[in-house]
């Protein structure tokens, strides 16, 4: 029992540290996932949306810290009850998401590893069993170091977590796991390889025949029947290939400019998923970014999901001379974790991404 508890103590501790640190690398992204859970058709906790980022930072730092405490064997009672409380809550959440098909990606490992809600639920069930085993054998959780050393390790780990969270929020995630990382060509990311699997659908046709309802299932063709047609429903039998980038576009009015701008060899895009939520200090830097970019021979455009009224107001307030185009808000949130953010493109390839705090580091060869 002592050997098992010792092994699983290290395993579970490392698991929580890795899982927490991946999300700590991108707390803004995890806050977006929390708002998915807060939605009316999921947990109906929309009043928590304004606190999503604060909750995100608290949860991921807490996750890392309980992993550290478990490994060093410090504050055992607090650590075990915290682990048990967290895993019970996460297990409920993943089961709810999976059973009711609410949130497609649990966000357990941020953008580093995408797993389905059912896979996540299975992972949480295993972790629950391991934590319960550790809980039962808690008398074997002896500290690795002295009380002073454990206190010092805990303090240093907490300070490092706080610093890192602040650092990535004021700049950008140190490791970019998303489809829009630097070096990626957006056009290639949107393409479907030859021979890629296609989605398979089942069509359930409902008819009335001889006074009784009858359902005939086909792969799409209208069934041969003399019955009276009532309706049809579809279900996905097999998911097809989904490109890493599948929701990106650059539009204005009824025109699609995506292909045109992805051919530009010198393009600077100013990204703001929602101009109402953009940071004023960042918006004030954009006129200078425009001047620097145009001087270097670059074309500058803005991309936002905001309406024309808000765009006009922002252009007037901050003296922005460039045009704004439309793109899906979720896509813009994924491209850059900054509002506003700066993305430098060369024929669709992402050469540089910058938080507005780092606008002075923009490289324009």
C-alpha positions in Angstrom: 0.0 0.0 0.0 2.8 2.4 0.9 4.5 1.8 -2.5 1.2 2.3 -4.4 0.4 5.5 -2.5 3.9 6.8 -3.1 3.7 6.1 -6.8 0.2 7.5 -7.4 1.0 10.5 -5.2 3.8 11.5 -7.7 1.7 10.5 -10.8 -1.4 12.5 -9.7 0.7 15.4 -8.5 2.6 15.7 -11.9 -0.7 15.3 -13.8 -2.3 18.2 -12.0 0.8 20.4 -12.4 1.0 19.7 -16.2 -2.7 20.1 -16.7 -2.8 23.4 -14.6 0.4 24.8 -16.2 -0.9 24.2 -19.8 -3.9 26.3 -18.9 -1.8 28.8 -17.0 0.1 29.4 -20.2 -3.1 30.7 -21.7 -5.5 31.8 -18.9 -7.5 34.0 -21.3 -8.2 31.0 -23.5 -9.4 29.0 -20.4 -11.6 32.0 -19.4 -13.3 31.7 -22.9 -13.9 28.0 -22.2 -15.5 28.9 -18.8 -17.9 31.3 -20.5 -19.0 28.3 -22.7 -19.9 26.4 -19.5 -21.7 29.5 -18.1 -23.9 29.8 -21.2 -27.7 29.6 -20.7 -28.0 26.2 -22.4 -25.3 24.7 -20.3 -25.0 25.7 -16.6 -27.0 29.0 -17.0 -24.5 31.0 -14.9 -24.2 34.0 -17.1 -23.8 36.3 -14.1 -20.3 34.8 -13.7 -19.1 35.9 -17.2 -17.5 39.2 -15.9 -15.5 37.1 -13.5 -14.4 34.5 -16.0 -10.8 35.6 -16.2 -10.4 35.9 -12.4 -11.9 32.5 -12.0 -9.7 31.1 -14.7 -6.5 32.4 -13.0 -7.6 31.1 -9.6 -8.6 27.6 -10.9 -5.4 27.0 -12.8 -3.0 28.3 -10.1 -5.0 26.2 -7.5 -4.6 23.2 -9.8 -0.9 23.6 -10.0 -0.5 24.3 -6.3 -2.4 21.2 -5.1 -0.2 19.1 -7.4 2.9 20.6 -5.9 1.6 20.2 -2.3 0.7 16.5 -3.0 4.2 15.7 -4.3 6.1 17.4 -1.4 3.6 16.1 1.2 2.7 19.4 2.7 -0.6 20.4 4.3 -1.8 16.8 3.6 -5.4 17.2 4.9 -6.0 20.4 3.0 -4.4 19.0 -0.2 -6.4 15.8 -0.2 -9.8 17.4 0.4 -8.9 20.0 -2.3 -8.0 17.3 -4.8 -11.2 15.3 -3.9 -13.4 18.4 -4.2 -11.8 19.4 -7.6 -12.0 16.0 -9.1 -15.6 15.4 -8.0 -16.6 18.8 -9.5 -14.7 18.2 -12.8 -16.1 14.7 -13.1 -19.6 16.1 -12.8 -18.9 18.8 -15.3 -17.4 16.5 -17.9 -20.2 13.9 -17.5 -22.8 16.7 -17.8 -21.1 18.0 -21.0 -20.8 14.6 -22.5 -24.2 13.2 -21.6 -26.2 16.3 -22.7 -23.7 17.1 -25.5 -23.2 20.7 -24.4 -19.5 21.5 -24.6 -17.6 19.7 -27.4 -14.1 20.3 -25.9 -13.7 20.3 -22.1 -10.6 22.5 -22.2 -8.8 20.3 -19.7 -5.5 20.7 -21.5 -6.2 24.0 -23.2 -5.4 23.9 -26.9 -2.4 21.5 -26.4 -4.6 18.4 -26.4 -8.2 18.2 -27.7 -10.2 15.4 -26.1 -13.9 14.7 -26.2 -16.1 15.1 -23.2 -16.5 11.4 -22.9 -12.7 10.9 -23.0 -12.4 13.6 -20.4 -15.0 12.0 -18.2 -13.2 8.7 -18.4 -9.9 10.4 -17.4 -11.7 12.0 -14.4 -13.1 8.7 -13.3 -9.6 7.2 -13.3 -8.2 10.2 -11.4 -11.0 10.0 -8.8 -10.1 6.3 -8.2 -6.5 7.2 -7.7 -7.2 10.1 -5.4 -9.5 8.0 -3.3 -6.7 5.4 -3.0 -4.3 8.1 -1.9 -7.0 9.4 0.5 -7.4 5.9 2.1 -3.6 5.5 2.4 -3.0 9.1 3.5 -1.0 7.9 6.6 1.8 7.1 4.1 2.0 10.7 2.8 5.0 11.8 4.7 6.7 15.1 3.8 9.8 14.9 1.6 11.4 17.9 3.2 11.5 19.9 6.4 8.6 22.1 7.3 10.6 25.2 6.5 11.7 23.8 3.1 8.1 22.8 2.2 6.8 26.3 3.2 9.5 27.9 1.0 8.8 25.6 -2.0 5.1 26.4 -1.7 5.7 30.1 -1.5 8.1 30.1 -4.4 5.7 28.0 -6.6 2.8 30.3 -5.8 4.8 33.5 -6.7 6.1 31.9 -9.9 2.5 31.0 -10.9 1.3 34.5 -10.2 4.2 36.0 -12.1 3.7 33.7 -15.1 0.0 34.4 -15.3 0.6 38.2 -15.3 3.4 37.8 -17.9 1.3 35.9 -20.4 -1.6 38.2 -19.9 0.5 41.3 -20.5 2.2 39.7 -23.5 1.1 36.5 -25.2 1.3 32.8 -24.3 4.9 31.6 -24.3 3.9 28.4 -26.0 1.3 28.7 -28.8 -0.7 25.5 -29.3 -3.3 27.0 -31.5 -3.8 26.6 -35.3 -2.8 30.2 -35.8 0.7 30.0 -34.4 3.6 31.8 -36.0 4.9 30.1 -39.1 1.5 28.7 -40.1 0.1 29.5 -43.5 -3.6 30.2 -43.1 -4.6 29.1 -46.6 -2.9 25.7 -46.1 -4.5 25.4 -42.7 -7.9 25.9 -44.4 -7.4 23.3 -47.1 -8.7 19.8 -47.1 -6.2 17.1 -48.3 -7.0 14.9 -51.2 -8.6 11.7 -50.0 -9.5 13.1 -46.6 -12.5 11.3 -45.0 -15.8 12.9 -45.6 -18.6 13.2 -43.1 -21.3 10.4 -43.3 -24.9 11.3 -42.5 -27.9 9.2 -41.8 -31.2 10.6 -43.1 -34.2 9.4 -41.1 -37.2 9.8 -43.4 -40.6 9.7 -41.7 -43.7 8.7 -43.7 -47.3 7.8 -43.0 -48.2 4.5 -44.6 -51.6 2.7 -44.1 -52.3 4.9 -41.2 -49.0 4.1 -39.4 -45.8 6.1 -39.1 -42.8 4.5 -40.8 -39.2 5.6 -40.7 -36.8 4.7 -43.5 -33.0 5.5 -43.0 -30.8 6.2 -46.0 -27.4 7.8 -46.7 -29.2 10.7 -48.5 -31.3 9.4 -51.3 -35.0 9.8 -51.1 -36.5 6.4 -50.3 -38.8 4.6 -52.7 -42.2 4.5 -50.9 -45.8 5.2 -51.5 -46.3 6.7 -48.1 -47.0 10.3 -47.3 -43.9 12.3 -46.5 -44.0 13.8 -42.9 -40.4 15.0 -42.3 -36.7 14.1 -42.1 -34.0 14.3 -39.5 -30.3 13.8 -40.0 -27.6 12.5 -37.7 -23.8 12.3 -38.1 -22.7 8.7 -38.5 -19.0 9.5 -39.0 -17.2 12.8 -38.7 -15.4 14.0 -41.7 -12.0 15.8 -41.8 -12.1 19.2 -40.3 -9.2 21.5 -41.3 -7.3 23.1 -38.4 -8.5 26.5 -39.6 -12.1 26.4 -40.7 -13.8 29.6 -39.5 -11.5 32.3 -40.8 -12.6 34.9 -43.3 -12.1 38.6 -44.2 -15.4 40.1 -45.3 -16.9 43.5 -45.8 -20.5 44.0 -46.7 -21.5 41.2 -49.1 -17.9 40.7 -50.4 -15.3 38.2 -49.3 -11.8 39.5 -49.4 -10.1 36.5 -47.8 -8.3 35.3 -50.9 -7.2 38.8 -51.8 -5.6 39.6 -48.5 -4.0 36.2 -48.1 -2.1 37.0 -51.3 -0.6 40.2 -49.9 3.1 39.8 -49.3 3.1 42.7 -46.8 0.1 42.9 -44.6 -0.4 44.0 -41.0 -3.7 43.1 -39.4 -5.1 44.7 -36.3 -7.3 42.2 -34.5 -10.0 43.2 -32.1 -12.7 40.5 -31.6 -14.9 43.1 -29.9 -14.1 46.8 -30.1 -16.4 47.5 -27.1 -14.1 45.3 -25.0 -10.8 46.6 -26.5 -8.3 48.1 -24.1 -8.0 51.9 -24.5 -4.2 51.9 -24.0 -3.8 49.4 -26.8 -6.2 51.4 -29.2 -4.1 54.5 -28.6 -1.0 52.7 -30.1 -2.7 51.7 -33.3 -2.2 55.0 -35.2 1.5 54.7 -34.6 1.5 51.1 -35.7 -0.3 52.2 -38.9 2.3 54.9 -39.6 5.2 52.5 -39.0 3.8 49.8 -41.2 2.8 52.0 -44.1 6.2 53.6 -44.0 7.7 50.2 -44.5 5.4 49.5 -47.4 2.8 47.4 -45.6 -0.9 47.4 -46.1 -2.8 47.8 -42.8 -6.3 46.5 -42.1 -8.4 46.0 -39.0 -10.5 42.8 -38.4 -13.3 42.7 -35.9 -16.7 41.1 -35.3 -18.1 44.5 -34.2 -20.7 46.4 -36.2 -20.2 49.4 -38.4 -21.4 51.9 -35.8 -18.8 50.8 -33.2 -16.1 50.7 -35.9 -16.9 54.3 -36.9 -16.8 55.5 -33.4 -13.5 53.8 -32.6 -11.9 55.1 -35.8 -13.0 58.6 -34.9 -12.0 58.4 -31.2 -8.5 57.1 -31.9 -7.8 58.6 -35.3 -7.5 55.2 -37.1 -7.1 55.7 -40.9 -7.4 52.1 -41.9 -10.5 50.1 -42.9 -12.0 47.3 -40.7 -13.3 44.0 -42.1 -15.5 41.4 -40.5 -14.5 37.9 -39.2 -16.1 35.5 -36.7 -15.5 36.5 -33.1 -14.4 33.0 -32.0 -11.8 32.9 -34.7 -10.4 36.3 -33.7 -10.2 35.2 -30.1 -8.3 32.2 -31.2 -5.9 34.0 -33.5 -4.3 36.3 -30.8 -4.9 36.6 -27.1 -4.9 40.4 -27.1 -7.6 43.0 -27.7 -6.3 44.7 -29.8 -3.6 42.4 -31.2 -1.2 42.7 -34.1 -0.6 40.0 -36.7 2.0 40.4 -39.5 1.2 38.3 -42.6 3.2 37.4 -45.8 1.0 35.7 -48.4 -1.1 34.2 -45.7 1.8 33.0 -43.5 1.8 34.3 -40.0 5.2 36.0 -39.5 4.6 37.6 -36.1 1.9 38.0 -33.5 2.1 40.7 -30.9 0.2 41.8 -27.8 -0.5 45.6 -28.0 2.0 46.0 -25.1 4.7 44.8 -27.5 3.8 46.9 -30.5 7.2 48.5 -30.5 8.7 45.0 -31.2 6.9 44.7 -34.5 9.3 43.5 -37.2 8.7 44.7 -40.8 11.4 43.4 -43.2 
